[in-house]
Amino acid sequence: MTTHASLKRKQRGLALISIMVMVTLMAILLSGIFYRHQLDIVRAIRVLNGEQAMLLALSTESWALNVFVEDDPDVDHLEEDWAREIPVLPIEGGSVTGKIIDLQGRLNLNNFSVFTSPKLWREQSQDISGTNLITVYMRLLEILEIDSDIARAAVIVDWIDTNSELISSDGAEDDEYYRSGKTYLAANSPMIEPAELALFNGYEINDVIALENFVSTLPSNTKVNINTANKQLMMALHRDFDEASADALIALRPYESIESFYSAADGLINSTVSAKDLFNGLVGVKSSYYLMQADVLLGDIRIQLDSYIERKGDGQAAVLFRRMQFVPKLVQAIKPSDVVEIN
């Protein structure tokens, strides 16, 4: 009897252990299934938020296009509807904001595409009181405390012209890039974005960053819109335009016609040449090219959209190209005060 009872207890113990093992295995299996299910849910939410954020960003682009339909194409200034930054708009789970920047309020580097060796020499040799693309760019570099050697303009001409011949001894074509150890050649085509300057002989990253808000790379020859140009570019237009002069010209904006700007500038220039003759072909009061920037935050998804817009002659606007990027959560968490400047 004792042996039989002992055997039955052992069997019950083994059965209990077996049940416990099975329960444990089931718990592990179920927890794995639940964990994968949660991952699927999180992934689905992120995908959904990402798609919704993209649609919100593109809807901001649509808003920008519609703004120009109602806008006066003959005069553009910072008091118009397009220039009003979209305030932070709260949405369920996030926010949307955006703004439009007039790219003709900047100096178009692709304007250098019309330069030939004689034209470069002529504008470079012009009396310092003169105003042309070279003198404006050189003065802008000086104002921004960037080396203003003429080579800075020559390398731009050689990068965007369609031939492989040096514009001057200060320029840089394929041979010069090869000899300097670069792994690329001159593009011989218009610049796409100002960041390309970092590729040019003689330019450093700090120079490109300093120029970022003052130059553009537009697909056609353009004038500087004096209704939207910033103070530094206004100062660069003529050697007699100091900070006080630029402030005075900006205070008179918006200029409804280019003639009204000429009239205001005449009183600030110490020259026998009229402002009309000095600035003819360089400045205007209307724009065709803009940059729309949108920032969408939805959940832990953040999207930044840059849309480059051209307003056509018929009042319609079209997107030339767009750049959309997802901002990693780590980058979102970085504050300007956390950035350490490296000299």
Secondary structure, DSSP 4 states (H G I P E B T S, - for coil): -HHHHHHHHHHHHHHHHHHHHHHHHHHHHHHHHHHHHHHHHHHHHHHHHHHHHHHHHHHHHHHHHHHHHSS-TT---TTSGGGSPEEEEEETTEEEEEEEEEGGGSEEGGGGGG--HHHHHHHHHS-TT---HHHHHHHHHHHTT----THHHHHHHHHHSSSSS-SSTT---HHHHHHTT-SS----S--SSGGGGGGSTT--HHHHHHHTTTEE--SS---EETTT--HHHHHHT-TT--HHHHHHHHHTPPPSSHHHHHHHHHTT--SSS-HHHHHTTTEES---EEEEEEEEEETTEEEEEEEEEEE-TTS-EEEEEEEEEEPPHHHHH--GGGPPP--
